[in-house]
Amino acid sequence: MGITSTGKKPSLAPVISCLAAVLLLLLFLPCTAAAAAAQPSTIDGSRSQRLPLRGSLLRGPESVAFDGGGAGPYSGVSDGRVLKWNGPARGWSTYAYGPGYNARACTASRLRPAELTESRCGRPLGLRFHYRSGYLYIADAYKGLMRVGPGGGRATVLATEANGIPLRFTNGVDVDQVTGEVFFTDSSMNYQRSQHERVTATGDSTGRLMKYDPRKNQVTVLESGITYPNGIAISADRTHLVIALTGPCKLLRHWIKGPKAGTSEPLADLPGYPDNVRPDGRGGYWVALHREKSELPFGPNSHLLAVRIGADGQVLQVMRGPKNVRPTEVVEREGGKLYMGSVELPYVAVVRA
């Protein structure tokens, strides 16, 4: 059968639609490229130098601190002491300890692991120096908020309760270097550190954020009813605090100055369970992750160790490493060195960014 001409002009609609599609593609290509370029860079945390602890059963350098002169790191370990790193030749030495510490009674053995003695010997978690005074503030899970003077020695307990309620699980600490005020967390009013898994499993929301004023020797509760507050860091401009919420896998921002003072707001959703938070020196924060939200025990031996978060809550950088490494703190120092603490391992790791 022959084709009969109708005498109508061909429609331009298909051509116009095709051109529009090409233009849209060209418009979105730069955005796609920019999005790809904005992906967080990755640091290989498996390649690290180790600062090993002495003693086969000594472990858990949970927090990492440096004094005003840059010496350190200092770290609290499983037998209740705070140790100081003196370089490869000398290694670690005792810097501070709390009331109740006794070397013979607190040194772990196979018949007496540290978990059985930590409530008596202490378990230092967060550490932070006030540079001008040389004081080291220690958040001890069982002893409360403590302080030791320049040169170390026996620490003084500053606070064991707030508003008449005992500190059950003192955890994170940071210091305003200008005022000397100390901010710290109590992770739960119901559970101690030895029961930390219960805090997450039960959704316990009795945690507190507090301030210690050294001039008045006074503790003030800034916020209560928080779900598993852990690490804490004061912002570079000193207007707010950033608190890691371990169970919810979030960062919380609590304002301490300005029109929002006394209020809190979400800052970031995290891809894992956070522990300590430390400034990155660029207005953001390093957040150590104990493990990822959806982590599986099988598969590739790699998981997120930490994320670097910008001041607006955006993930800027990530660190990955083997699954047997579960960091509790990452501190960035000059030259791109990242010092990584862990509550489980027998060393502090040093990774180059």
Summary of the structure (lengths in Angstrom):
residues: 353
radius of gyration: 25.2
end to end distance: 75.2
largest distance: 106.8
contacts: 1151
relative contact order: 0.13
helix: 14%
strand: 43%
